[in-house]
Amino acid sequence: MMNRPHRAAGGSRPSSAADHLPTRSTTDGIGGARGDLLGEVGMGRRVGDKEPGFKYANEDAHEKWLEYKRIEMPDKIRFGLCIRMSCDRPVSPGHKICDHHLHQMAVSKRGNRKMLLSEGLCTYSLACGQPPALGARYCAKHLEESRAMVNARSRALRAERQAAGRCIYSACSSLSAPGAHYCDAHLNEYRDRYHAKRTRGLCGYGGCKHPAEPGKTLCTEHRQRVREYYMKIRARRGSGKSKGE
């Protein structure tokens, strides 16, 4: 078992390697939103926060972090304790850190996003530094990655709900209508929304607000997307036939 020093009642916590690290100063030029990158023990600014293989700018701090990660962190994970240095709180269900640090992380991310947005940078990560794509908050690379991740999650959830015979609309608990993927209520809602958009001359695709092409039901962008989608399906079917032959 892991030998963990117990804190005496009313006493102070035994010192650890984290206690001897320099504390963060709010006047060191990295305070404010960018200062939120730092851990609560102030080990120096992270380069590439949350990215694989990140490294602290301070070499001594990085060595201490590697030692902690190699020796103490596995035991803390095994005992269900928060993996943040100097924290002994139990983890939040489904996470590796406690509720306190989850809240801190959420506040930090919100501050970082606001700062990056004001500087005209991609809000995906402080390590990115690229300008956002037109009309988006992420750069082209992270926008594509984010869309792929969301789409994969949506497809998995939709397949699960469809297999259970439930309406695939968000968190709807109703059963789907016969021969459809949605319940009667959401089918009617989609029909009404579609006809309202078409009456105003807007594209009928999802939540698109662009005008439809003259004499068409979709805008130029979504007509192209639908065309490419069916081209992929035809190509897939063609390759399947050639394999069967």
C-alpha positions, 0 to 999 in steps of 0.5 A, spaced: 500 500 500 501 507 499 504 510 505 501 517 505 503 521 511 496 523 515 495 530 517 494 531 524 488 534 527 488 541 527 495 541 524 499 543 518 500 538 512 507 534 512 511 538 507 512 535 500 516 537 493 510 541 491 511 545 497 518 548 495 516 550 488 515 557 487 508 560 487 505 564 482 506 571 482 500 575 479 505 581 477 510 576 473 507 578 466 503 571 466 497 573 471 490 574 469 487 569 464 494 566 461 496 565 469 490 560 469 494 555 465 498 554 472 497 549 477 495 551 484 502 550 486 505 555 481 510 551 477 511 555 472 507 556 465 506 550 461 507 550 454 502 546 450 497 546 456 493 539 455 497 537 449 500 530 449 507 531 452 506 538 454 512 541 458 513 546 463 517 552 461 521 552 468 526 546 467 526 544 475 519 544 475 518 540 469 523 535 473 519 535 479 512 534 475 515 528 471 517 525 478 510 526 481 507 523 475 512 517 475 511 515 483 505 518 486 500 519 481 499 512 479 498 510 487 493 516 487 489 514 481 489 507 484 486 509 491 481 514 487 484 521 489 485 527 485 491 527 481 493 534 482 499 535 486 498 536 494 490 535 493 488 529 497 480 530 495 476 524 492 475 524 485 469 526 481 465 520 478 468 519 471 474 524 472 481 523 475 480 530 479 476 532 484 470 537 484 474 543 486 479 542 481 473 541 476 470 547 477 477 551 477 478 548 470 471 550 468 473 557 470 480 557 467 477 555 461 472 560 460 477 566 462 482 563 457 476 563 451 474 570 453 482 572 452 483 568 446 477 571 443 479 578 444 486 577 441 483 574 435 486 567 436 483 560 436 479 558 442 481 551 442 487 551 446 492 556 448 497 552 445 494 553 438 495 561 437 492 560 430 487 565 427 480 562 427 476 560 421 471 565 418 465 565 422 468 561 427 472 561 434 476 555 432 482 555 427 481 550 420 484 545 423 481 544 430 474 546 427 475 540 423 477 536 429 471 538 433 466 537 428 469 530 427 469 528 434 462 531 435 459 527 429 462 521 432 459 522 438 452 524 435 452 518 431 454 513 436 448 516 441 443 516 435 445 509 433 444 507 441 437 510 441 435 508 434 436 500 436 432 501 443 426 504 438 427 511 441 426 518 438 433 520 436 432 527 438 437 530 443 434 527 450 427 525 448 424 519 452 418 518 447 418 512 442 419 513 435 413 513 430 412 507 426 417 507 420 421 514 423 427 515 427 423 521 431 417 521 435 410 524 432 411 530 436 418 532 433 416 530 426 411 535 427 415 540 429 420 539 424 415 539 418 412 546 421 419 549 422 421 546 415 415 549 412 416 556 415 423 556 413 420 555 405 415 560 406 420 565 407 425 563 402 430 560 406 434 554 405 430 548 408 437 544 411 437 544 418 438 550 422 441 554 416 439 561 415 441 562 408 436 564 402 435 558 398 437 558 390 431 560 386 427 554 384 430 550 389 429 548 397 437 548 399 442 554 399 448 553 394 452 550 400 448 545 402 446 543 395 453 542 394 454 538 400 448 533 399 451 532 392 457 530 395 454 525 400 450 522 394 456 521 390 460 518 396 454 513 396 454 511 389 462 510 389 461 506 395 456 502 392 460 501 385 466 499 389 462 493 393 459 491 386 466 490 383 468 486 389 462 482 389 464 480 381 
